[in-house]
Amino acid sequence: MVRKSMIVAAATLLAPVAAGAHHSFAAFFDDSRMVKIQGEVEAYRFGNPHGSIVLKVQSRSGDTHMWRVETSAPVTLQRRGWSRDTLRVGQKVMIEGWQARNGQRYLRLRQAYDANGKPVVQQAFNTKDD
């Protein structure tokens, strides 16, 4: 019984640490590496725990690469004016965001722009948004 209580106590103490690591911007993204990529929306997911965009990007050499863009949770997206219909597959966009620390083709969304360079929504995200 004592052992079971100790396991429960340890799990209770460690749960906030694990949750904090999952939601830590700094753990995954480099706030000093803001990049912009242009391409075509391959997928747009408006769901929990975070939304996502998959963007097909053509490099200067002509190679095509897929970039994954993490967005905030739907409730935060909605507060900023986003909806399930904000982006559509095939749409040309430019995405501005913070690149992953490990250098992968993975960004945290700051702002999205349409083909004319106009922001998709007016309020950009910051490093504190979830």
N, C-alpha and C positions, 0 to 999 in steps of 0.2 A: 504494500500500500504506500509506503514511504517512497519507494522507487517510482511508482506511478505519479505521485504528487510532484516529485522532482522533475520528471519528464514534462509534465504539464506546465510547471513553473518556468522551465527553461524555454519551452516553445512559446509561452506567453511573452517572455522577455525578448526573444529573438524575432518575433513576428514584425514589430515596427521597423527593425533594421532591414529586414528583407523587403518590406514594402517601400521603405525609403530608397533603397538601392534600385528597385524597379522603376521608380518615378524620378530618379535623379538625372536631370539633363546633363550635368557635368560628367557623369559616369560614361555616357555614350557619345556626346557631341562636344565639339571644340568651339567655344564661343568666340575664338579669334579667327576662325576659318569660315567666313561668310562666302558662299558661292552662288552663282546664278547658272541655271541650266535651262535650255530651251528644247522643247520636244513635243511629242504627241501623247496625250493621255491614253494609256493602255488599260488602266483600271482605276476606279475611284471607290473607296470603301468608307462609308459614313457609319461607323460603328464603334462599340466599346471593345477594349478599354481606350484605344486610340484609333482614329481613322487613318487611312493610308492612300497614297497615290502612287501608281506605277507609271513612270514616264519613259517613253522610248526616245533616246537622244542619239543624234548622229554626231560623231566626232569630226574634227577638221580633216582627218585622214579618210573619212567616209565610213568608218566602222560604226555599227549600231550597238548601243549599250542600253540596258535597262537600269534605271535608277529607282530606288524605293524612297518615298518621302513619307515620313511619319507626321501626322497632324495631331492636334489636341483631341480630347474626348468630345463626343458630339455635343454635350451641354455647353462646353466652352466654344466650340465652333459656332453653335447657334447664337450665342451672345455676340459673336463677331460678325454675324450676318450670313454665315454659311448654311447650306441645306443639302439634302440628298441630291439636289439638282444643280448645284453650283458648278460642277464640272461634268463633262460627258466624254465617253470614250471617243477618240478621234479628234478631240479638240486640241488645237495648238496653244500651248501656254509657255510662259517662262516662270520658273520657280526659283525663289530666293530662299536660302536657308543655311543652317549651320551643318557642316559636314561631320560625318562620324569620325571619332578619334582614330579609329583603326584604318582610315583611308578608303574604306569601301564606298561604293556608289549608294550612299545612304545619307539622307538629309533630314533635319528637323525643320519643318515649314516655318518660315517667317512671313512670306507673302507670295501670292500667285498673281500673275498678270496675264491678260488675254493677248491675242495675236497683235492687237494694236498698242500694247504696252500699258493699257489701263488696268489698275488693280481690280481683281475679281471682286473683292470686298474692300472697304475703305480702311479698316483697322488691322494693322499688321500684328503678328504675334511676337512675343518676347521670350526670353529664356526661362521665365517664371511660369508661363502658361502650362497647364497640364492637359 
